[in-house]
Amino acid sequence: MIKVGVVGVGAMGSNHARVFFELSQQGLVELVGVVDINYERALQVAKKFNTKSFRDYRELVGKVDAVSIAVPTKVHKVVALDFIEAGVHVLIEKPIADNSLDAIEIIKAAEKKNVIVAVGHIERFNPAVVKLKEVIDRGLLGEIITMSAKRVGPFAPRVSDVSVLIDLAVHDIDVMRYITSSEVVKVYARGRKIRADSLAEDYGLIVLTFNNGADGLVETNRLTPYKVRELVIVGTKGIAYLNYIDQRLTLYNDEWVREAKIVKEEPLKLELLDFIEAVSRGRKPKVTVYDGFIALKIAEEAHRSIELGQAVNVKYDV
């Protein structure tokens, strides 16, 4: 049985702990413990999910086979490298790091130690996204022409120091790469800081050019009082409308309207199941460390485009 731990049990990390607890009830993993620098928080989560609490993540070394890392982005690298060096497999919440150079360090360390690193791009496990990928691969939409994503919502103080391009847009960047099996070659973006209490961009508009000829548009902000998570795909044979939150996918062409049959499931549970299976079978996770690097790199290039006021070409040097 895989022994697991969770480092950082804030908003997202506590959900990792919950899912691992549920999986432990099924005999799939053993939840060894949770860690948080706010030890009161760690104690509360540990009590709720019948496990141990720790102040220092290094206390898990030697006790676990794998960990979820859900700490602030700026410390992703240092925490991940400590576990990788100890031979512990890691799932790092997105973005993989706060810059692509740190992401490259993680990649190289994982290769050296032969450690599995997954990145928490949770939308890859959304059943509606998985179904959309099947629809596109079957050719039901024809050649993909444009993709348009809207990921907007209210201000989140806990991530006010991270650009919305890196915090939110990386989801749709990754999904567009996934569903088209294509890479971004050029980026043009606009964005700026609006709120006085923000330390980075509050909104962004990103235009992506893919090497298969498709174009993508990502609209994202932390200014909208309600949450929207949508994706529209236009192809030569039809159009698809996807709602991430409702896990709905609707297809249109000249003759019919179809609502895709989707069995709703919790994406986080599917993500963690994939990670545990990758660890137990020694295979690559669905979202690899390299996928995490590419999504972050594209978001960085979008930020560079904003600064330059022009489109930039994207190169992936590792």
Secondary structure, 3 states (H helix, E strand, C coil): CEEEEEECCCCCHHHHHHHHHHHHHCCCEEEEEEECCCHHHHHHHHHHCCCEEECCHHHHCCCCCEEEECCCHHHHHHHHHHHHHCCCEEEEECCCCCCHHHHHHHHHHHHHHCCCEEEECHHHHCHHHHHHHHHHHCCCCCCEEEEEEEEECCCCHHHCCCCHHHHHHHHHHHHHHHHHCCCEEEEEEEEECCCCCCCCCCEEEEEEEECCCCEEEEEEECCCCCCEEEEEEEECCCEEEEECCCCEEEEECCCCEEECCCCCCCHHHHHHHHHHHHHHHCCCCCCEHHHHHHHHHHHHHHHHHHHHCCCEECCCCC
